[in-house]
Amino acid sequence: MKTETKILYHSAEAASLRQVTGWVSSTGRFYGNDERTARYDGCTHKLCEECGKHEHQRNWTCCDECRAKHAEQRYNAMPYAEWDDGMVYSQTLDRFFNDEEELREHLADNDDLRAETLRLVICEPEYAPIIDIDEIWNDYLPEDMYLSDVAPELADAIAKVNDILTETKPILSWRPGSYRTALAASGEESSAA
């Protein structure tokens, strides 16, 4: 059996004064030998590691120009599809357009915009999801019980709603899809993909 050595609060063995050196960020946090983390914590901006030319806020990995270049590369890597009307999203403007007419009106009202620079993406619908009874009320039900056991009328009503959702597939919203596109007059064709 191990016995613990007794050390009194005021004894010399309880504590000793030592000097410690290390990196302290501008926020006052101590990081020991971790200079990199101390510098990151203490800075507000960094020099872009990709181009080495521009400063950017520390929470980004690169500058605005490099991020724009990456966004253009990701867009150009997307497969191309012809746009046969419907909802479309402009990555450049961060805006949705209901149809080609609305987009053309926006271009006509903004002389500084060109259709080729909008980075258009064909949108896909977000349908109303089926109501999952277990996911919604499972935590409230007694163990080994189902909604149909405790509230059969409610379970039947939800089943009817789910039937309507399955039949009608109502669209709740739109989201940018997987295909880039262009206005027919912009000069880009599917062969440009």
C-alpha positions as CSV (number, residue, x, y, z in Angstrom):
1,M,0.0,0.0,0.0
2,K,1.4,3.4,-1.1
3,T,1.5,6.2,1.5
4,E,1.1,9.8,0.3
5,T,3.7,12.3,1.4
6,K,2.2,15.1,3.4
7,I,3.2,18.7,2.1
8,L,2.0,21.7,4.0
9,Y,0.7,24.8,2.2
10,H,3.5,27.1,3.5
11,S,6.3,24.6,3.1
12,A,9.1,25.1,0.4
13,E,8.1,21.8,-1.2
14,A,4.6,23.0,-2.0
15,A,5.6,25.4,-4.8
16,S,8.7,27.2,-6.3
17,L,9.0,30.3,-8.4
18,R,10.2,29.6,-12.0
19,Q,10.4,31.8,-15.2
20,V,8.7,30.5,-18.3
21,T,9.2,31.7,-21.8
22,G,6.9,31.2,-24.8
23,W,4.8,32.8,-27.5
24,V,2.0,35.1,-26.4
25,S,-0.5,36.4,-29.0
26,S,-1.7,40.0,-29.2
27,T,-4.9,38.8,-27.4
28,G,-2.8,37.8,-24.4
29,R,-3.1,34.1,-24.7
30,F,0.1,32.0,-23.9
31,Y,1.0,29.3,-26.4
32,G,4.4,28.0,-25.1
33,N,6.6,27.0,-28.1
34,D,3.7,27.1,-30.6
35,E,4.6,30.3,-32.5
36,R,2.3,29.4,-35.5
37,T,-0.8,29.2,-33.3
38,A,0.1,32.3,-31.3
39,R,0.7,34.3,-34.5
40,Y,-2.7,33.1,-36.0
41,D,-4.5,34.0,-32.8
42,G,-2.9,37.4,-32.6
43,C,-3.4,38.5,-36.2
44,T,-6.4,39.8,-38.1
45,H,-5.1,39.4,-41.6
46,K,-2.7,37.1,-43.5
47,L,-0.8,37.3,-46.8
48,C,-2.3,35.0,-49.4
49,E,-0.3,31.8,-49.5
50,E,-1.4,31.1,-53.1
51,C,-0.5,34.3,-54.9
52,G,1.6,35.9,-52.2
53,K,0.4,39.3,-53.3
54,H,-2.8,40.2,-51.4
55,E,-3.8,40.4,-47.7
56,H,-7.0,38.6,-46.6
57,Q,-8.8,38.2,-43.3
58,R,-7.3,35.3,-41.3
59,N,-10.5,33.2,-41.4
60,W,-10.1,32.7,-45.2
61,T,-7.6,30.4,-46.8
62,C,-6.8,32.8,-49.7
63,C,-7.4,36.3,-51.0
64,D,-10.5,37.5,-52.9
65,E,-8.9,37.2,-56.3
66,C,-7.8,33.6,-55.6
67,R,-11.2,32.7,-54.3
68,A,-12.8,34.2,-57.4
69,K,-10.4,32.2,-59.5
70,H,-11.3,29.0,-57.7
71,A,-15.0,29.7,-58.0
72,E,-14.6,30.2,-61.7
73,Q,-12.7,26.9,-62.0
74,R,-15.3,25.0,-60.0
75,Y,-18.1,26.5,-62.2
76,N,-16.2,25.6,-65.4
77,A,-15.7,22.0,-64.2
78,M,-19.5,21.5,-63.8
79,P,-21.2,19.7,-66.7
80,Y,-23.0,21.9,-69.2
81,A,-26.7,21.5,-70.0
82,E,-29.0,23.6,-72.2
83,W,-31.4,25.7,-70.2
84,D,-35.0,25.1,-71.3
85,D,-36.5,27.8,-69.1
86,G,-37.4,27.5,-65.5
87,M,-35.5,28.7,-62.4
88,V,-31.9,29.6,-62.7
89,Y,-29.3,30.8,-60.2
90,S,-26.4,33.3,-60.8
91,Q,-23.3,32.5,-58.8
92,T,-21.9,35.9,-59.6
93,L,-24.9,37.8,-58.4
94,D,-26.0,35.3,-55.7
95,R,-29.5,35.6,-57.1
96,F,-32.3,33.4,-58.4
97,F,-34.2,34.2,-61.6
98,N,-37.7,32.7,-62.2
99,D,-37.2,32.5,-66.0
100,E,-35.3,33.7,-69.0
101,E,-37.5,36.8,-69.3
102,E,-36.7,38.0,-65.8
103,L,-33.0,37.4,-66.4
104,R,-33.0,39.3,-69.7
105,E,-34.8,42.2,-68.0
106,H,-32.2,42.3,-65.2
107,L,-29.4,42.4,-67.8
108,A,-31.2,45.2,-69.7
109,D,-31.6,47.2,-66.5
110,N,-27.9,46.8,-65.6
111,D,-25.7,47.9,-68.5
112,D,-22.5,46.8,-66.6
113,L,-23.6,43.2,-66.5
114,R,-22.8,40.7,-69.3
115,A,-24.6,37.3,-69.5
116,E,-21.3,35.5,-69.9
117,T,-20.1,36.6,-66.5
118,L,-23.2,35.5,-64.5
119,R,-22.1,31.9,-64.0
120,L,-25.6,30.5,-64.4
121,V,-26.7,27.2,-62.8
122,I,-29.9,25.4,-63.6
123,C,-32.0,25.0,-60.4
124,E,-33.5,21.8,-59.0
125,P,-36.8,21.8,-57.0
126,E,-37.0,21.1,-53.3
127,Y,-40.2,19.0,-52.9
128,A,-42.2,18.9,-49.7
129,P,-40.9,15.9,-47.8
130,I,-43.0,13.0,-46.5
131,I,-43.9,13.4,-42.8
132,D,-42.0,10.8,-40.8
133,I,-44.2,10.1,-37.8
134,D,-41.5,8.2,-35.9
135,E,-38.9,11.0,-36.4
136,I,-41.3,13.7,-35.1
137,W,-43.0,11.9,-32.1
138,N,-40.9,8.9,-31.3
139,D,-39.2,10.7,-28.3
140,Y,-42.6,11.5,-26.8
141,L,-44.2,8.0,-27.1
142,P,-43.9,5.3,-24.4
143,E,-41.4,2.6,-25.2
144,D,-42.6,0.0,-27.7
145,M,-45.6,2.2,-28.7
146,Y,-46.5,3.7,-32.0
147,L,-48.5,6.8,-32.8
148,S,-51.2,4.5,-34.3
149,D,-51.5,2.9,-30.9
150,V,-52.1,6.1,-28.9
151,A,-53.6,8.4,-31.5
152,P,-55.0,6.4,-34.5
153,E,-56.9,9.4,-35.9
154,L,-53.7,11.5,-36.1
155,A,-51.8,8.6,-37.7
156,D,-54.5,8.2,-40.3
157,A,-54.6,12.0,-41.0
158,I,-50.8,12.1,-41.5
159,A,-51.0,9.0,-43.8
160,K,-53.5,10.9,-45.9
161,V,-51.3,14.0,-46.0
162,N,-48.4,11.8,-47.1
163,D,-50.5,10.3,-49.9
164,I,-51.3,13.9,-51.1
165,L,-47.6,14.8,-50.9
166,T,-46.6,11.7,-52.9
167,E,-49.3,12.3,-55.6
168,T,-48.8,16.1,-56.0
169,K,-45.1,16.6,-55.2
170,P,-45.5,20.3,-54.2
171,I,-42.4,22.4,-54.8
172,L,-41.4,24.4,-51.7
173,S,-38.3,26.1,-53.0
174,W,-35.4,25.8,-55.5
175,R,-31.7,25.3,-55.1
176,P,-28.8,25.5,-57.5
177,G,-28.3,22.2,-59.2
178,S,-25.4,20.4,-60.8
179,Y,-25.4,21.8,-64.3
180,R,-24.0,25.1,-65.5
181,T,-25.8,26.8,-68.4
182,A,-26.0,30.0,-70.4
183,L,-28.4,32.3,-72.2
184,A,-28.7,31.3,-75.9
185,A,-27.6,34.7,-77.0
186,S,-24.4,34.6,-74.8
187,G,-22.5,32.6,-77.4
188,E,-21.8,29.6,-75.1
189,E,-22.9,26.3,-76.6
190,S,-22.9,22.8,-75.2
191,S,-19.8,22.1,-77.3
192,A,-18.0,24.7,-75.1
193,A,-18.3,22.3,-72.2
